[in-house]
């Protein structure tokens, strides 16, 4: 566990809730914009990504169900945590994971789920790069009272991350990569992200207990 200097109470105060993040994404999309300011991320292609993401998120909100195993693990959390997620509305991986994170936070009231837009918070994003890149979504779990970092996750489940790296190494086109990644998510049905968070929470709780004993 570490104490980050990048994330401040100001970041937490200004972060969106799940509902306000969704509302922002939908409002901007209705105006022909994504959550990003860059013209490169407000093209017709990125607006189409955003449209699909909004649809996929709504579908997962209705269909995704937490496993009993994960619920049992989440029940172990006895202190207040903040799950701070860096994201943008155009990000396809975010659309696949954020609704599941929201279900976890809804189930466990000790988890407060908050969102920061990546491009408006590069000071935070650049402290949590993936292989040198600003990959999103990126979740940072913090103790609510001290903002001590407990763990991080993202930008996608490990299996699909490995698949993406392999496909890119083979020189597969971006369109084919996106199609294969979507097929993986469809087949996985949120099981990998749930298993990974179960492992992260279990490991964190063990460390918390050991720290308290010391």
C-alpha positions in Angstrom: 0.0 0.0 0.0 1.2 3.5 -0.8 0.1 7.0 -0.2 -0.1 8.9 -3.6 0.6 12.6 -3.7 -1.1 13.0 -7.1 -4.7 12.4 -5.9 -5.9 15.1 -3.6 -9.2 15.9 -1.8 -9.9 18.4 -4.5 -9.9 15.6 -7.1 -12.3 13.6 -5.1 -14.6 16.6 -4.5 -14.7 17.4 -8.2 -15.1 13.9 -9.4 -18.4 12.7 -10.9 -20.7 10.1 -9.4 -21.9 7.3 -11.7 -25.2 9.0 -12.3 -23.6 12.4 -13.1 -21.0 10.9 -15.3 -23.7 9.0 -17.3 -25.8 12.2 -17.6 -22.8 14.2 -18.8 -21.9 11.6 -21.4 -25.5 11.5 -22.7 -25.9 15.2 -22.7 -22.7 15.9 -24.6 -23.5 13.1 -27.1 -26.9 14.7 -27.8 -24.9 17.9 -28.6 -22.6 16.0 -31.0 -19.7 15.8 -28.6 -17.8 13.3 -26.5 -16.5 14.0 -23.0 -13.1 15.0 -24.5 -12.2 18.5 -25.7 -9.8 17.4 -28.4 -11.1 17.7 -32.0 -9.4 14.3 -32.7 -11.7 12.7 -30.2 -14.9 14.4 -31.5 -14.9 13.0 -35.0 -17.8 11.0 -36.4 -16.0 7.8 -35.6 -15.6 8.7 -31.9 -19.2 9.8 -31.7 -20.2 6.4 -33.1 -18.0 4.8 -30.4 -19.8 6.8 -27.8 -23.2 5.9 -29.1 -22.3 2.2 -29.0 -20.8 2.6 -25.5 -24.0 4.2 -24.1 -26.0 1.4 -25.5 -23.7 -1.3 -24.2 -23.6 0.3 -20.8 -27.3 0.3 -20.5 -27.5 -3.3 -21.6 -25.0 -4.4 -19.0 -26.8 -2.4 -16.3 -29.8 -4.7 -17.0 -28.1 -8.0 -17.7 -24.9 -8.2 -15.6 -25.3 -10.0 -12.3 -22.7 -10.2 -9.5 -21.7 -13.7 -8.6 -22.3 -15.0 -5.1 -18.5 -15.5 -4.7 -17.9 -11.8 -5.4 -20.7 -10.7 -3.1 -19.1 -12.8 -0.3 -15.8 -11.1 -0.9 -17.3 -7.6 -1.0 -19.0 -8.3 2.3 -15.5 -8.3 3.9 -15.0 -4.6 3.3 -15.5 -2.9 6.7 -13.9 0.5 6.0 -14.8 3.3 3.6 -13.1 3.0 0.2 -13.2 5.3 -2.8 -12.9 3.7 -6.3 -11.7 6.6 -8.5 -12.0 5.8 -12.2 -10.3 7.7 -15.0 -12.4 7.4 -18.2 -14.0 9.0 -21.2 -17.3 8.4 -23.0 -15.6 7.2 -26.2 -13.7 4.4 -24.5 -15.1 0.9 -25.4 -13.4 -0.9 -22.6 -14.9 1.5 -20.1 -18.4 0.7 -21.4 -17.7 -2.9 -20.6 -16.4 -2.5 -17.1 -18.0 0.6 -15.5 -21.5 -0.8 -15.2 -20.0 -3.8 -13.4 -18.1 -1.6 -11.1 -21.3 0.3 -10.4 -23.1 -2.9 -9.4 -20.2 -3.7 -7.0 -20.5 -0.2 -5.4 -24.3 -0.5 -5.2 -24.0 -3.8 -3.5 -21.3 -2.7 -1.0 -22.1 0.7 0.5 -18.6 1.1 1.9 -17.4 1.7 -1.7 -17.9 5.2 -3.2 -17.5 5.1 -6.9 -16.2 8.3 -8.5 -15.1 9.4 -12.0 -12.5 11.7 -13.5 -12.3 12.5 -17.2 -8.8 11.4 -18.4 -8.0 14.4 -20.5 -9.0 17.0 -17.9 -6.9 15.2 -15.3 -3.6 14.3 -16.9 -1.8 14.9 -13.6 -3.6 11.9 -12.3 -3.6 9.9 -15.5 0.2 10.3 -16.0 0.8 8.8 -12.6 -1.1 5.6 -13.6 0.1 4.8 -17.1 -0.1 1.3 -18.6 3.1 0.4 -20.5 3.8 4.1 -20.9 0.3 4.8 -22.4 -2.7 6.7 -21.1 -4.9 3.6 -21.2 -8.4 3.8 -19.7 -10.4 3.0 -17.8 -8.0 3.0 -14.8 -9.4 2.4 -11.3 -7.5 3.5 -8.2 -8.8 2.2 -4.9 -8.2 4.6 -2.0 -8.9 4.6 1.7 -11.6 7.3 2.0 -10.1 8.9 5.1 -6.5 9.2 4.1 -6.5 8.6 0.3 -3.9 5.9 0.8 -3.8 3.8 -2.3 -4.8 0.2 -1.8 -4.8 -1.2 -5.3 -5.3 -0.3 -9.0 -7.0 -2.0 -11.9 -7.3 -1.5 -15.6 -7.6 -0.8 -18.4 -9.2 -4.2 -19.0 -9.3 -7.7 -17.7 -5.9 -9.4 -17.9 -6.9 -12.1 -20.5 -8.3 -9.5 -22.9 -5.3 -7.3 -22.3 -3.0 -10.1 -23.3 -5.2 -10.8 -26.4 -5.0 -7.1 -27.5 -1.2 -7.0 -27.1 -0.9 -10.2 -29.1 -3.2 -9.0 -31.9 -1.4 -5.7 -32.2 2.0 -7.6 -32.3 0.6 -9.6 -35.2 -0.2 -6.4 -37.1 -4.0 -7.1 -37.0 -6.0 -4.1 -38.2 -7.7 -1.8 -35.6 -11.1 -2.8 -36.9 -10.3 -6.5 -36.5 -8.8 -6.0 -33.1 -12.0 -4.2 -32.0 -14.2 -7.0 -33.3 -12.2 -9.7 -31.6 -12.1 -7.8 -28.3 -15.9 -7.3 -28.5 -16.4 -11.0 -29.1 -14.3 -11.7 -26.1 -16.4 -9.5 -23.9 -19.6 -11.0 -25.2 -18.4 -14.5 -24.4 -16.9 -13.6 -21.0 -20.1 -12.1 -19.7 -18.3 -10.0 -17.0 -16.9 -13.1 -15.3 -13.2 -12.1 -15.6 -13.6 -8.6 -14.1 -15.6 -10.0 -11.3 -12.9 -12.6 -10.6 -10.1 -10.1 -10.7 -11.9 -7.7 -8.3 -12.6 -10.6 -6.0 -8.8 -11.4 -5.9 -7.9 -7.8 -5.4 -10.3 -7.2 -2.6 -9.2 -10.5 -0.9 -5.6 -9.6 -1.2 -6.2 -6.1 0.2 -8.2 -7.3 3.1 -5.4 -9.7 4.1 -2.9 -6.9 3.9 -5.1 -4.7 6.0 -5.4 -7.3 8.7 -1.6 -7.9 8.7 -1.0 -4.2 9.0 -3.4 -3.8 11.9 -1.7 -6.7 13.7 1.6 -5.0 13.4 
